[in-house]
């Protein structure tokens, strides 16, 4: 017996973990509610490597872009949040896609823990540590899929 199709269509989503030197990128979809790493964008003085991101956006055709919102542990603002919001606005202007933000507290710690577990199982190698930012983006997307109460719209943030 085949499952009946639901009214909701499958939405492809790109997720971003914004750092000062690198931006981790992951892709996922609403059907599986899971994500996988795409790669890491280098960030230069003039901004991120847009040509690489342009390629990934063409390749994955996301309907929504999810940017990790680095809220301070006390719930306040911090310099990293200013960078993340500036990137979110630049992505919104460049690609004209829906932009969503998600609380990303502790995602980098969780990414490091997952990477260590993966190495212990022999699935990852030490030289792949430069992909930690992409794994943090995976966690950002998983959180966006599974914890919608942590989402916020870009327009709702001053």
C-alpha positions as CSV (number, residue, x, y, z in Angstrom):
1,X,0.0,0.0,0.0
2,X,1.5,3.3,-1.1
3,X,1.3,6.3,1.3
4,X,-1.0,9.0,0.0
5,X,0.9,12.2,-0.9
6,X,0.4,15.0,1.5
7,X,-0.6,18.6,0.6
8,X,2.8,19.9,1.7
9,X,5.4,19.8,-1.1
10,X,8.9,19.0,-0.3
11,X,11.0,22.1,0.4
12,X,14.7,22.2,-0.2
13,X,16.6,24.4,2.4
14,X,20.2,25.6,2.6
15,X,21.5,26.3,6.0
16,X,24.4,28.5,7.1
17,X,26.7,28.7,10.1
18,X,28.3,32.2,9.7
19,X,31.8,32.7,11.1
20,X,34.3,35.5,10.6
21,X,36.5,33.6,8.3
22,X,34.3,30.7,7.1
23,X,30.6,30.0,6.5
24,X,29.5,26.4,6.8
25,X,26.8,25.4,4.4
26,X,24.4,22.4,4.5
27,X,21.4,21.2,2.5
28,X,18.3,19.5,3.6
29,X,14.6,19.0,2.9
30,X,11.4,19.0,4.7
31,X,10.5,15.4,3.7
32,X,13.5,13.8,5.5
33,X,13.9,16.6,8.0
34,X,17.6,15.9,7.8
35,X,20.6,17.6,6.3
36,X,24.1,17.0,5.0
37,X,27.2,19.2,4.6
38,X,27.7,21.0,1.3
39,X,30.9,22.7,2.1
40,X,32.6,25.8,3.6
41,X,32.6,29.3,2.0
42,X,35.7,31.4,2.6
43,X,35.0,34.9,3.8
44,X,37.2,37.7,2.5
45,X,37.4,41.4,3.4
46,X,34.8,42.2,0.7
47,X,32.5,39.4,1.9
48,X,31.9,35.7,1.3
49,X,32.9,33.8,-1.8
50,X,29.7,34.6,-3.7
51,X,30.6,32.8,-6.9
52,X,30.8,29.4,-5.0
53,X,27.5,30.2,-3.2
54,X,25.9,31.1,-6.6
55,X,26.9,27.7,-7.9
56,X,25.4,25.9,-4.8
57,X,22.2,27.9,-5.0
58,X,21.8,26.9,-8.7
59,X,22.7,23.3,-7.9
60,X,20.2,22.9,-5.0
61,X,17.5,25.5,-5.9
62,X,16.5,26.1,-2.3
63,X,13.1,27.6,-1.5
64,X,14.3,28.8,1.9
65,X,17.7,29.8,3.4
66,X,18.3,29.3,7.1
67,X,20.9,31.3,8.9
68,X,22.1,30.4,12.4
69,X,21.4,33.3,14.7
70,X,24.3,33.5,17.3
71,X,22.3,34.8,20.3
72,X,24.6,35.2,23.3
73,X,24.1,32.6,26.0
74,X,22.3,35.2,28.2
75,X,19.9,35.9,25.3
76,X,21.5,39.2,24.3
77,X,23.2,40.4,21.2
78,X,26.9,39.9,20.3
79,X,29.2,40.9,17.4
80,X,28.8,37.5,15.7
81,X,25.1,38.2,15.5
82,X,25.7,41.5,13.7
83,X,27.7,39.5,11.1
84,X,25.1,36.8,10.8
85,X,22.3,39.3,10.3
86,X,24.3,41.2,7.7
87,X,24.9,38.0,5.8
88,X,21.2,37.1,6.0
89,X,20.2,40.4,4.6
90,X,22.8,40.1,1.8
91,X,21.6,36.6,0.9
92,X,18.0,37.9,0.9
93,X,18.9,40.7,-1.5
94,X,21.0,38.5,-3.7
95,X,18.7,35.5,-4.2
96,X,15.2,36.8,-3.3
97,X,14.5,33.6,-1.3
98,X,12.7,33.2,2.0
99,X,15.1,33.7,4.9
100,X,14.6,32.2,8.3
101,X,16.8,32.5,11.4
102,X,17.3,29.8,14.1
103,X,18.8,30.0,17.5
104,X,22.2,28.4,16.9
105,X,23.5,28.4,20.5
106,X,25.9,25.4,21.1
107,X,25.8,24.1,17.5
108,X,29.6,24.4,17.1
109,X,30.1,22.4,20.3
110,X,27.7,19.8,19.1
111,X,29.4,19.7,15.7
112,X,32.8,19.1,17.3
113,X,31.3,16.3,19.5
114,X,29.7,14.6,16.4
115,X,33.0,14.9,14.5
116,X,34.9,13.3,17.4
117,X,32.3,10.5,17.5
118,X,32.6,10.0,13.7
119,X,36.4,9.9,14.0
120,X,36.1,7.3,16.8
121,X,34.0,5.1,14.5
122,X,36.5,5.5,11.7
123,X,34.0,7.5,9.5
124,X,36.0,10.8,9.4
125,X,39.6,11.7,9.2
126,X,41.5,14.4,11.1
127,X,42.0,16.4,7.9
128,X,38.2,16.8,7.5
129,X,38.1,19.0,10.6
130,X,38.0,22.0,8.3
131,X,34.4,20.9,7.5
132,X,33.3,21.5,11.1
133,X,31.5,24.7,10.0
134,X,29.5,22.7,7.5
135,X,28.6,20.2,10.2
136,X,27.4,23.1,12.4
137,X,25.2,24.2,9.5
138,X,23.8,20.6,9.4
139,X,22.8,21.0,13.1
140,X,21.3,24.4,12.4
141,X,19.1,22.9,9.7
142,X,18.1,19.9,11.9
143,X,17.1,22.3,14.6
144,X,15.1,24.4,12.1
145,X,13.2,21.2,11.0
146,X,12.6,19.8,14.4
147,X,12.2,22.8,16.7
148,X,10.1,25.4,14.8
149,X,9.5,27.4,18.0
150,X,13.2,28.5,17.8
151,X,12.7,30.1,14.3
152,X,12.4,33.8,13.7
153,X,11.9,35.8,10.5
154,X,14.6,38.2,9.3
155,X,12.1,41.0,9.1
156,X,11.2,40.6,12.8
157,X,14.7,41.4,13.9
158,X,15.7,45.1,14.2
